[in-house]
Structure formats: C-alpha cells, structure tokens
C-alpha cells in the first residue's frame, strides 16, 4: 500500500509530465519547462520566414507544482542575452538538478524556467541601408544589413522615421552589438533636431531614445576594421496611439438584400439593413414622442398630410443650429466696428470741449488785460502834477 508521500510524488509527476509548453504564432508566445522533468533543454521555434523576438526570460517557483507561470508565483529575471535572438529557432540548456537558482523574494529554489517571445515576419523588417524614409508606419522593426550575422565594413546608412504631427517616436533596442574598442568605432547615431545620441556596444531589450517631435533620423556607420558585431535590431512605436475615426453614416439606400431571421416555428422576418441610429446628446430624453406637424395639402386634396421627422433629420437640424464660422467672424467684426465708432465719438467730443475752454480762456484773458489798463490809467491820473507856470 502506497504512502501519502508516494501518492503526492505520483501526482506531481503526472502534473509535470508535459515537459515543455510551446505556442507558435505571430502573437506573444510562451515556452517553459520544469526542472524536475528529465528534459534539460528548452527548445522552441517560429515558422519559416519569421524571427524570434525574445520579450522576457525568468526563473519561477510554482506553489501548485506547475511548469509555467501563474498568478502568485515568485520569479527571478534572467538577464543574459539568448544567442537565438533574431533567428528562427532557439535552444536553452537548463541546470542538471531538480531545482533552479535561488529566488530571494520567496526564499525558494526555482522550479521552472520560462521564455516569452513573439515571431516577427521577415517581410515586416526594414533594412536601414536599403530604405531611406518611413512615413506611413506607426510601428515597425529595423535591422542592419546581414543581421543577426556580422555586418559589413565601411557602411554609412541613413534612415528617417516620420509619424503624425503631435506624436513622438519611442525607439527600443531589441539587440545591439557594435564595436566599441577605444570609443564608438562603429555606432548608431540618433537625431530628432532637438538633441542627438550616439550608441555602440552591447544592449538587450532596452529603451534607448524617445523623440521630442514626430521626426527621428537614424545613421548607422561602420569603419574599415575586420572586427564586426551582429549589428542592431530596433523596434519603434509612435505614441500616443492614434484613434481611428468613426465610419460615416450611410446616406443612400443600399442595394444589399435584407437579412432574414428565422424563428423556431420556421416563420421568416425581415430586418433593416442598418441599426437604428443612436442620438448622443448631453441631455437624457425619455418618452419623447415623434415630432410631427401639419402642412397644407399642395394638391388641394381632402385631409391633411402628416410629416414625420426621422432621427437622422433631427440630428441634421440640430447640427444646422450651430454657428458657422462666417457668422462668428461677422459678429466679431461688427463688435469691433461699434467700438471704433464709439471711440471716434469720444474723440470728437473731446476736441469740441477743448475748443470751448480755449475760447473762454482767451475771453477771460482779454477782460483781465482791459482791467489792468484801466487800473494803470487811474494810478497815473492820481499821481499827475500840474504844469509849471513860467514867470515873466
């Protein structure tokens, strides 16, 4: 009779019987393997015409004895670069024991190793030396010639990325290996007309630049030495993401046949080609009857004619009430004209007032001068002496 420990060991072995989980495709995929299994090598690959883009690698400890990551697991990042980046297939050797490296956060030895990756189509990768301008892409991949093998010597290539106005360009180095002996001999030069940045050496899954504007210029240059590296594999993305405009409302009757909906009894029911339009307003309208009005019969027939406004006509009539640009400009010009007329009126009134006060001043001055003359004559008359009489 088996003990509880043997049953637990058997259950653990059954849970970990699948040594490796591999999901292939253009979307994000996962490959993982448990250290307790007999397989000590993790192998995964992409379809023909695709390259591996390694997103994340880490060791993990599973409390539920799983061979892949689940919520609640503690992990330890694996920072070394995998040699299979940029190639079609990959093979990672694992530790020979039943456990992996120590994870300090949970104080446990790791129980599995996991790789998260995506397969990139080679047709979506742009060569920096064969393409000069990229203008219609919101994201994409860029490589140096012959990547992931060694690039050629004496290369001087330029590429300009341009996105929509108001966006920025975020540039990430998926893989970079450029000669940096005694300085940047081979380098990648970045320029967004506001600042520049020169890069060389080795980098892996690192954000290296974010432009201030919607234009970014790249230059890859290599010298004539025989010492070369793999080159660079870049990923760029425009931020913020553009939102697609809403499709226009159909204005003409479509010739598409009506859809038919069959009930359980087999009867057929016709439905409209388009869903009923939804009015988006700032007010909540409840139990509103259909707007109707009576008009005179143009043909002098008996009875009345009922005219019903559809929801689309209501929308158009409401939109027609908005002030056009011409009316707004006319209102502003009219206001400025009234202000100008008022200023001219105030200026004329000021001139007339100044003229009136000037006349009063001169009249007062003339009267004062006359008073002064009279006073002078009086003084002279009071101090006058009689004429001397000659004596014979």
Secondary structure by P-SEA (a helix, b strand, c coil): cccaaaaaaaaaaaaacccbbbbbcccbbbbbbbccccccbbbbbbcccbbbbbccccccccccccccccccbbbbbbccccccccccbbbbbccccccccccccccccccbbbbbbbbbbccccccccccccccccccbbbbccccccccccbbbbbbbbbccccbbbbbbccbbbcccccccccbbbbbcccbbbbbbccccccccccccccbbbbbbbbcccccccccbbbbbbbccbbbbcccccccccccccbbbbbcccbbbbbbbccccbbbbccccccccccccccccccccccbbbbbbbcaaaaaaaaaaacccaaaaaaaaaaaaaaaaaaaaaaaaaaaaaaaaaaaaaaaaaaaaaaaaaaaaaaaaaaacccbbbbcc
